Amino acid sequence: MNGVTASDGPAASPDGTGAPRRRGRPPAAESAGTRARILDAAREEFSARGYEKTSVRGIAKAAGVDSALVHHYFGTKERVFEAAVEVAFGPALAERDALLEGPLDEVGERMTRVIIGLWENPVTRTPLLAIVRSAVNNDTAAAVFRRLVASQLLRRIAGQLDRPDAELRAELAAAQLVGIAMIRYVIRVEPLASADPEDLVRRVAPVVQGHLTGP
């Protein structure tokens, strides 16, 4: 027979809507959008399931693409997670040079304001929550998180301090801000969870500054 068999048709939709799931590589014009859609799906999966229970196949299903596309763009699950971390911290990494501009004795306030601002913004808070929760619960995710933040942010700050213990100082400053973020935005302990952001900057910035340039 010359008719088309069932196997010749498009792959069935994973959600049962009838829309076919894409297989293989998309046209070049669609590449950026496909990659972004995979990353969006990855952040949702990491947030909902954690690093260990998230799979490349699950990310692909959530993004509506074939798992081969996830491997094409990112390779392994670890690389997907690393890309998701980089996107989540994109605004902070974009601000890293601005953090180092201006007087060194004001860098603590600039750093505090940028980090708290990222967490206060709902658009950036959601992916940050997904990344932090995964990093807390999985050693591989934590290693990726540390590697990216240390290489892209903390070492740049440490390089401007001109202190023999500059890396330790930068890490202590970061630990101060990460601790506040965990308690305020992840665990949501009151009254810190509902404190005014400007009040937090006023109180925390001098502590961060002390870590960076104090005795």
PyMOL commands that set and color helices and strands:
alter all, ss='L'
color gray80, all
select helices_A, chain A and resi 6-8+28-53+56-63+67-74+77-88+90-94+96-99+104-120+122-137+139-158+166-187+192-194+197-213
alter helices_A, ss='H'
color red, helices_A
deselect
rebuild
show_as cartoon
